[in-house]
Amino acid sequence: MQNFNTDQLENINATLETLKGLLYAANDITEQAYNLVSGHLATDSDILAPQLDRLGDELLALSNSSITMTEQAQGQLHSVTRELLEGAN
């Protein structure tokens, strides 16, 4: 059987755990945005607009981070898979 680098598999696991944390954070911010829009926070549009802008910026940053972490996980999986396949030959 092919000897594979366990460090690579641990790195994949760490990346996926980070991705999971980012997605939980995105969920929390989405919930905050919902509460804001549904009137649980300010109802004055002058107060509401900056809060919505900040939440939008946070959602965008989390989305970008999620994409980056997913791409890293995919690259790591690709590397491990390639090594396993090359070793099987």
Backbone torsions as a table, in degrees:
resi	resn	phi	psi	omega
1	MET	NA	146.7	-178.8
2	GLN	-64.8	131.4	170.5
3	ASN	-81.0	124.8	179.8
4	PHE	-115.8	160.3	-177.0
5	ASN	-80.1	109.7	-179.2
6	THR	-67.1	-26.1	176.2
7	ASP	-61.3	-37.9	178.7
8	GLN	-63.9	-42.2	179.4
9	LEU	-66.6	-37.9	176.4
10	GLU	-65.5	-37.5	176.6
11	ASN	-63.9	-39.8	177.5
12	ILE	-62.5	-45.5	-179.8
13	ASN	-61.6	-43.7	179.0
14	ALA	-62.6	-40.8	178.4
15	THR	-63.3	-43.4	-179.8
16	LEU	-67.6	-36.4	176.1
17	GLU	-64.3	-40.4	177.2
18	THR	-63.7	-43.2	178.1
19	LEU	-59.8	-43.3	178.7
20	LYS	-60.8	-42.5	177.5
21	GLY	-62.3	-41.2	177.4
22	LEU	-62.6	-40.9	-179.3
23	LEU	-68.4	-36.5	174.2
24	TYR	-63.1	-41.9	178.0
25	ALA	-62.5	-41.5	177.7
26	ALA	-61.3	-39.5	178.3
27	ASN	-63.2	-43.6	179.1
28	ASP	-62.1	-43.3	179.8
29	ILE	-67.0	-36.9	176.9
30	THR	-62.0	-41.8	177.7
31	GLU	-63.1	-41.5	177.0
32	GLN	-61.7	-41.8	179.4
33	ALA	-63.0	-42.0	178.5
34	TYR	-60.2	-46.8	179.9
35	ASN	-62.1	-38.7	179.0
36	LEU	-63.2	-49.9	-177.4
37	VAL	-67.5	-34.3	-177.2
38	SER	-79.8	1.8	172.1
39	GLY	99.8	8.6	179.0
40	HIS	-74.5	-18.7	177.1
41	LEU	-108.6	-137.4	-176.5
42	ALA	-71.2	147.4	175.4
43	THR	-108.8	-12.8	178.3
44	ASP	-75.1	125.9	-174.8
45	SER	-63.3	-29.4	177.7
46	ASP	-67.1	-31.8	177.9
47	ILE	-84.5	-37.7	-175.7
48	LEU	-67.2	-41.3	-175.0
49	ALA	-58.4	-49.1	179.4
50	PRO	-63.9	-35.3	179.0
51	GLN	-66.8	-41.5	177.6
52	LEU	-65.7	-40.1	177.4
53	ASP	-60.7	-45.2	-180.0
54	ARG	-62.7	-44.9	178.4
55	LEU	-62.9	-39.4	176.9
56	GLY	-62.3	-42.4	177.4
57	ASP	-62.9	-41.7	179.1
58	GLU	-65.0	-41.3	177.8
59	LEU	-63.6	-41.5	178.6
60	LEU	-63.5	-44.2	179.2
61	ALA	-62.4	-42.8	178.4
62	LEU	-66.3	-38.3	177.7
63	SER	-62.0	-46.5	179.1
64	ASN	-62.6	-41.4	177.6
65	SER	-63.2	-40.2	178.7
66	SER	-62.7	-41.8	178.6
67	ILE	-63.4	-45.5	180.0
68	THR	-61.2	-45.6	-179.5
69	MET	-65.7	-37.8	177.9
70	THR	-64.8	-42.7	178.0
71	GLU	-62.4	-39.4	177.5
72	GLN	-63.6	-43.1	178.7
73	ALA	-62.9	-42.1	178.6
74	GLN	-63.4	-41.7	178.2
75	GLY	-63.8	-42.0	178.6
76	GLN	-64.8	-43.5	177.9
77	LEU	-62.4	-39.6	178.9
78	HIS	-61.8	-44.6	-179.5
79	SER	-62.6	-46.3	-179.7
80	VAL	-64.8	-43.0	-179.8
81	THR	-62.4	-44.6	178.9
82	ARG	-60.0	-44.7	178.9
83	GLU	-63.2	-40.7	178.3
84	LEU	-64.4	-41.1	179.8
85	LEU	-69.2	-40.3	178.6
86	GLU	-65.6	-35.8	179.1
87	GLY	-73.4	-22.5	-179.2
88	ALA	-76.8	-18.3	-177.8
89	ASN	-82.8	NA	NA
